[in-house]
């Protein structure tokens, strides 16, 4: 299994990620890639980071693992948590540690 890192996502800010929701697909926009403080942990596979996505739907998607696809990064599962609502939809966060 490949561990994705901040460097994998950083070049893709403001790009579309395709997410499977039930039997359909919808698009999320990656709006922020942020490094998180790291604690010294022996065997740490990657430095912690967060991703923030935006989706323009008027309804909030529940927190869970969503199958996601990006043209450059391929397919992977990502645990998204709704964190805020704005006038254009909702923001979702994924934390990698």
C-alpha positions as CSV (number, residue, x, y, z in Angstrom):
1,X,0.0,0.0,0.0
2,X,1.3,3.5,-0.9
3,X,1.2,6.2,1.7
4,X,0.1,9.5,0.2
5,X,2.0,12.6,1.5
6,X,1.5,16.3,1.5
7,X,3.9,16.5,-1.5
8,X,1.5,14.3,-3.5
9,X,-1.5,16.7,-3.0
10,X,0.2,20.1,-2.9
11,X,0.4,20.5,-6.7
12,X,-3.3,19.8,-7.0
13,X,-4.9,22.6,-5.0
14,X,-7.9,24.0,-6.9
15,X,-8.2,20.8,-8.9
16,X,-11.2,18.4,-9.0
17,X,-11.3,15.1,-7.2
18,X,-14.1,12.7,-8.2
19,X,-15.9,11.0,-5.3
20,X,-18.2,8.1,-5.3
21,X,-21.4,8.9,-3.3
22,X,-23.7,5.9,-3.3
23,X,-24.3,4.9,-6.9
24,X,-23.3,8.2,-8.3
25,X,-20.2,10.4,-8.5
26,X,-19.7,14.0,-7.5
27,X,-16.8,16.4,-7.6
28,X,-15.0,17.9,-4.7
29,X,-12.4,20.8,-5.1
30,X,-9.2,20.6,-3.1
31,X,-8.9,24.1,-1.6
32,X,-6.1,23.7,0.9
33,X,-3.1,21.4,1.7
34,X,-1.6,22.2,5.2
35,X,1.3,20.7,7.1
36,X,0.4,19.8,10.7
37,X,2.8,19.8,13.7
38,X,4.7,16.6,14.0
39,X,5.5,14.8,17.2
40,X,8.7,12.7,17.3
41,X,7.3,9.2,16.9
42,X,9.6,6.3,16.1
43,X,8.7,4.7,12.8
44,X,6.6,7.6,11.6
45,X,5.7,6.8,7.9
46,X,4.9,10.4,6.9
47,X,4.7,13.9,8.3
48,X,1.1,14.8,9.3
49,X,-1.0,17.0,7.1
50,X,-4.5,18.0,6.4
51,X,-6.6,18.5,3.2
52,X,-9.6,20.7,2.9
53,X,-12.1,20.1,0.1
54,X,-15.1,22.2,-1.0
55,X,-18.4,20.8,-2.4
56,X,-21.1,23.1,-3.6
57,X,-24.1,21.0,-2.6
58,X,-26.8,22.5,-0.3
59,X,-26.8,19.3,1.7
60,X,-24.0,18.0,3.9
61,X,-22.4,14.6,3.2
62,X,-21.8,12.5,6.4
63,X,-18.3,11.8,7.7
64,X,-17.1,8.5,6.3
65,X,-14.5,7.0,4.0
66,X,-15.3,7.9,0.4
67,X,-13.8,6.3,-2.7
68,X,-11.9,9.1,-4.4
69,X,-10.2,9.4,-7.8
70,X,-7.9,12.0,-9.2
71,X,-6.5,12.0,-12.7
72,X,-2.8,12.1,-11.5
73,X,-3.0,10.4,-8.1
74,X,-5.3,7.5,-9.1
75,X,-7.9,5.9,-6.8
76,X,-7.8,5.8,-3.0
77,X,-10.2,5.9,0.0
78,X,-10.3,9.1,2.1
79,X,-12.1,9.8,5.4
80,X,-13.8,13.2,5.0
81,X,-15.4,15.1,7.8
82,X,-17.7,18.1,7.3
83,X,-16.1,21.1,9.1
84,X,-17.9,24.2,8.0
85,X,-20.6,25.7,5.8
86,X,-20.1,28.7,3.5
87,X,-22.5,30.5,1.1
88,X,-21.4,28.2,-1.7
89,X,-21.6,24.8,0.0
90,X,-19.6,22.9,2.6
91,X,-16.0,22.3,3.5
92,X,-14.6,18.9,4.4
93,X,-11.4,17.9,6.0
94,X,-9.1,14.9,5.8
95,X,-6.3,14.4,8.4
96,X,-3.3,12.2,7.6
97,X,-1.0,11.3,10.5
